[in-house]
Amino acid sequence: MKLFPIILAAGKGTRMNSSLPKVLHPIGGKSMLQHVIDTCRTLDADRITIVYGHGADLVKETINSADDLRWALQEEQLGTGHAVLQAKEFIDEDAIIIIAYGDVPLVKTETLKLLENDIKNGSDLSILTTKLKDSTGYGRIIRDEVTGKMTSIVEEKDATDEQRKVDEGNTGFLAAKGKDLLRWLKEIKSDNAQGEYYLTDCIALAVKEGANVTTVLCERELEVLGVNDRKQQSILEREYQRIQTETLMKAGVTLIDPARCDIRGQITAGKDVSIDVNNVFIGDVTLGNNVTIESGCVIKDCQIADDVNIKANSVLDSAIIGNNCDVGPFARVRPDTVIKDNAKIGNFVEIKKTIVGEGSKVSHLSYIGDTTMGEGVNIGAGTITCNYDGVNKHQTIIGNNVFVGSDTQLVAPVTLGDGANIGAGSTITRDAPNDVLTLSRSKQLNIKGWKRPAKKK
């Protein structure tokens, strides 16, 4: 049986106090809506429909459109039932429809599968519920006192004092066959405190028909918690990080303090990896065996091989680090950099779009950009590749076993041949030959009789 999820993502999110549509706010570096789309894709859905409204253009621009996505515009927000009706042209009557929410980012595939399986096993309408510590704002699940079967969902503003005491709440997620859902939606009314068309009114209509209405209980409330304000967003951010760090630790990674590690993407780690506190991982990061990440680093879209030590307060972006390398502390490795085996990038070094050959060292206080560097090179402190002429970037080529003295400027385009030695304090504007000492230095003067200026009285 085909499966078509519908994700409701049209709300404004007034309590977020933001110009950004609520569903585009991030959890773990990814928009809440994208989280839900990605989860629905794991269900092997035939297509996914997104009902969007507030910030419509920005929502469509931000979410990468794909062949499996359909878009239904809800121009006026008149309730969840009205929202689903905007997608009616995409509802296959013979398919299973799952209703999900773009501001509930942590819902799991396994939970949605339970709803789907309920329909496959003969349920006409399956509702996802959860037990609530604080049920304020939630619709209450009303059950028959004798049979225990659900008879309706009562929204808080329409509930009696007795009904408000019920601690089982409606998550909003449900599943039904397309033909049944369309029939119920056409019958719902807006005669309630909000003057809206509640999707939950479908339950009472199904019960009235004698349909088989079932429930699935989600044990963990945070999985189905929606985000309405910044506080709830922060709660789900921490829950998301807890899930990510637990997964890492189960895979054998040592986290000195899991509460002080943020993962905004995906980490793949080898054996005996150790990560200190206050590190942020963004995008796709691969860590080899015996990698140590000291405190305060930001690592984005990097491949880091075995036996690497990333020292404190370093920033790495879109780089490839070879085996047995040291990086940092306070190093910045910018995109398109490849650091080969046994190399060293030291403290306060910035390196960009550069290949650092095996065993080469840029130990401290240097900028190396747009450079191809050979093996066994030593770059002295304060060296700069002057790669930009104000309009274009130019290449610096450094051969094997080159020694560059401290406080040197290499004005690109320039090539240093194999075995070249560059004297400290030089400004190199022409190619340096192989195995030759090259330097450019003004003559030192010693002025006799000079006196230090004295302060005027």
N, C-alpha and C positions, 0 to 999 in steps of 0.2 A: 504494500500500500504506500502511495506517495506521501511525502511529508513536506508541508509548507509552513515554516515558522513566520509569524508576523511580529515585528518588533515595533512597539509604540514609542516614538521618540519625538513627539511634537511639542511637548511642554516647554514653557518659558523658564521655569525655575527661578521665580522672583526672589526667593529667600537666599539664593546664591549671591545676590547683589553684584551681578557681573553682566557685561555686555556679551559675553560668550554664551551660546546656547548650553543649557545644563548638560546635555548628553555628550558634549565635546570636552567637558572637564576631565582631567586625567586621573587614572588610578595606575600606579606603577609605570608612569610615563606613556600610557596609551589611553585614548579616550574611552570613556565608559561604554559608549555605543559600539566602538570597535571590539571591545571585550565581548560584548553580547553577540555580535556578528560572528566572531571567531568561534565562540562556543556553539552557536547554531550550525556552523559549518561542520563541526565534528559529528553532528547527527546524521550526516549524509543526506541533507535536505536537498530536494530537487531545485528549489529556489527559495530565496528569503525576501520578504517584503518589509520595507521600512516605511512606517507612517511618520512623516516629518511635517513640521509646521513652523515654529518659531526659529528664526535664523535660517530659513530654508536653504538659501543659496550657499551659505557658509557650511552648513551640514553636508550638503552634496559635494562641495568642493573638497572638504576635509577627508571624507570617507572615500577611499579608493573604490571607484565603481568597478564592478566585475559582472560577468555574464549571469551570475547567480543572484544578483540583486535587482529588486524591483522597487520603485519609489511611488508612494501614494501621498499626495499633499492633503493635509488637514488645515484648510485656511482659517477656520474658526474652531477654537477648542471648546467643544460642547460635551466633553466626557469621553470615557474610555470606550463605551459602546459606539458612540459616533465615530471615534477614531478608527475602530476596526471596520466599520462600514465603508470608510474611504478606500479600503483595500479590496472591496467586494469583487472587482473585476479580476483580481488575482487569486481568488479563492476557488479552488477546484472542489466541486461538491463531493467527489469520491475520495478526496485526500484527507489525511489527518492534519488539522490546523493546530499549531501550538502558539499561544499568545505569550510573548515575552516583553521585557521592558528595557529601554535603552539606558535607564538610570539605575539598573540593578546589575552591576558588572561582575559579581562574583558567583553567580549561579553556575552550577556544574553540569557538565554533560550528563553525568549519571542521573542527576535529579530530573532533567528534562526527559531522559529516556524512560523514567518511571511513568511519567504522564503519557508518553507515546504508547508504552506497553499496556497501560490501562485500557486505552481505546482498542488496541489490537485484541485484547482479551475480553471484549464485550461491553465495556463501559460506554455510555453515550456521552458523558461529560465527566472529565477528571479535573479536580481542583487541587492546587498545591497550597497546603496550609503550613503554619508553624506555630509553636508555642512561644508566647511573648512575655518577656519580663515587664515590659511597659507597652501596653496595647493601644496607647493614645494615638489616634489618627488612623488606625486600622479598621477595616470592616471585620465584624465578628462572625464567626462560624456558628450558626444556629442549628442545633441537632434535635431530632425527635427524642424525647425523654425515655421512651420505651425501647425503640429499635436502635437508637444511637446514630441513625443515618442523618446526613445533613439535609436540611430542608430549605435553607436560605442563607444569604449573607446580608447582614444589616450594616450599612455605613454608620460611622460614629455619630454623625450629625442627625441621623434618623433613628438612632438606637435609644431604647429605654434605659433607665438607670440599672435595671437588672441585666439587660443585655450587655451593657458596658463592662460588667464584671467578668465576662467570658474572656479567657486568656488564650484561646485559639484564634489566630488571626488569618485573614486572607492575604496571600502574597500577591494576588493578581494573575499569577501564572495559571493557565488552564489549557486543556486540550479537548478537542471534539472533532467530529467529522464535519467537513465543510457544509454539507447540505443542512445539517442540524443547526450549526452555528448561525448560518444565514437566516434560517427560519426564526430563530429566537431573537436575533438582533432586530428584525423587522417589527417585532411586537413590543419591544421595550418602550417605556414612556419616560418623560422627564418630570413627572409629578413628585419631586422630592425637594429637600431643603436647598440643594444646590442648583436645581433646575437643569440638571444634566442627564445625559443618557448613560446609565451605569451598565458596564459590561456584566457586573455581578447579578443584575436582574435576570440574566439568562438562567441562573440556577433555579429560581422560583418557577420560571416558565417550564423548565425541564421537569421539575418535580411534579408540577401540575399535570403534565402530559403522562406522568408515570414512567419517565425515562430512568435509566440506571445511572444515577449520579454517585460518583465515588470520590474519595479524597486520598491524597498522598501527603504524608507528613514529612516536612524537611526538618531534620533534627537540629541543625545549626542555624540559628536565627540570622547571623551575619551573612550567610550565603544568599539570603533573599532580602536583605535590607536595601531599600532604595535610598538614594541620596537626594536630600532636599535642601541642605545647607552645608556650610563649610565644615561644621563639626562632624556631621555624618560622613562627609568626604574623608576627613582625617581618620575616622574610625575604620573605614573600609581600606584606606591606604595601609594602615598598620596591620590589618587582617591579611591583606594581600601580601605584604612583606613577610608576615609570619609564615604563610603558606610557602613562599619561595625559599626562605631560609631553612625551613624544616626539610624541604626537598633536597637542598644542598647538603645538609648535615647527614641525611639518610644515605646520600651518595658518598659519604666519607670526608667531606670538607670540614675543616676546623674553622669555626667562626668564634672569635674571642668573645664577642657579645652580639648575638643574633639581632637584638633590638637596635643595634647601631650599624646596620648594613642595609643599603637600599638597592634593590634590583629592579631596573626599569627596562627590562628586556629579557634575554635568555642567556644563562651561563651554562657552559659545558665544561666540566672540570675533571681532571685526572685524579690520581691517587696522591694522598699526603699533601694536599693544598691547604695552606693556612692563610686566613684573611683576618687582619686586625680590625680595629673599630673605625667607624666613620668613613667607610668606603662606599662609593656609588658606582654601580655598573649599569651602562646604558647600551641598548641595542643587543647585538650578538657578540658575546665575548667567549672565547675559548681559552681555557687554562690547562696547560700540560701537567705532568707529574712534578711533585716537589716544588711547586710555585709558592712563593711567599709574597703576599701583598701587605706592606706595612700600612700604618694608619693614614687616613685623610686623602686617599687617592680617588681620582675620577677616571674610569676606564670605559671607553666607548668603542664598540665595533672593532675589537682587537683580537688577534691571534697570538697567544703567548705560549711558547714551547716549554720544554722541560727545564727544571733547575734554574728558573729565573727568579731574581729578587727585585721586586718593584718597591723602591724605598719611599719613605713617607712624603706625602704632599705632592705627588707627581700626577700629571694630567696626560693621559694617552688617548689619542683619537685616531681611529682607522689606521692602525699600524700593525706590522708583523714583527714580532720579537723572536729571535732564534734561541737555541739552547744555551744555557749557562751564561746568560747576560745579566748585567746589573744596570738598573735605570733609577736615577735620582740620587738623593732626595731633591725635591723642588725642581724636577725636570718637566719640560713640556715637549711631548712628542706629537707632532701635528700630522694630518692625513698624508697618505701615500709615502710613508716612511717604512723602510725595511732595515732592521738591525740584525745582522747575521750572527752566527754562533760566536760565543766567547767575547762579545764586544761590550763596551762600557759607555754609558751615557751618564755623566755625573751631575753634580748639584748645579742648579741655575743654568742649565743648558737648554736651549730651544732648538729643535731640529724639525725640518719640514721638507717633505717631498725629496727625501734623500735615501740613498742606499749606503749603509755603513758596513764595510767589509768585515770579514771574520777576524776577530782578535784586535780590532781597531778601538781606539779610545778617544772620546771627547769628554774629558774629565770634569771641567768646570767652567762656568761663566762665559759661554760661547754661543754664537748663533750660526747654525749651519743650515742653509736652505738651497734647494735645487742643485743638489750635489750628488755625484757618484764617487764613492770613496772605496779604495781598494783594501787589501788585507794588511794588518800590522801597522796601521797608521796611528800616529800620536798627534793629537791636536792640542796645542798649548792653551792656557787660560786666556780669555779675552779675545779669542779669534772670531772674526766675522767674515762670512761670505757676503760680499756686496752684490747681491743677485738682481737688484731692481734699479733700472736707470730712470725711473719716473714714469715709464710707459710700458716697457717689456721686462720680462724675467729672463735671466741668462744662466747658463749652466757653469758649474765649477767641476772639473774633473781632477781627482786626486788619485795617483797611482798607488802601487803597493809600497809598503815600508817607507812612507814619507813621514818626515818630522817637521811639524810647523811650530815655530817658537811662539811664545806668548805675545799678546797684543798685536796680532797680525791681521791685516785686511787683505782679503783675496777678492780683487775686483773682477767680477765675471763679465764676459766669458774668459776663462783662464784655465790652463791645464798645468798640473804639477806632475812631472814625470816620475817613474819608479825611482825610489831611493833619494828623491830630492830632499834637501834640508833648507828650511826657510828660517832666516835669522829673526830673532825676536824684534818686535817693533816695526816690522816691514809693511809697506803697502805694495802689494804685488799686482801689477797691471799687465804684465806679459808672461808668457809661458815660461815655466822653470824647467830646465833640462834634467835628465836622469842623473842621479848620483852627484849632484853639484850643490854647493852651498850658494843660495841666492838670498840677497838681502837688499833692501833700499833703506838707507838711513842717513839723515843729515849729520854733518860733521859736528862733533862735540866741541864746544868752546869753553875754556876756563878763563874767566875775566878777572885779572888781578886788580886790586885796588877798589873793587866794587864794595859798596857799603849798603847794608840793609836800611831801607827808609825808616826814619825815626818819626814818632808821632809828634805833631806840632803842639807846642804849649798853648 
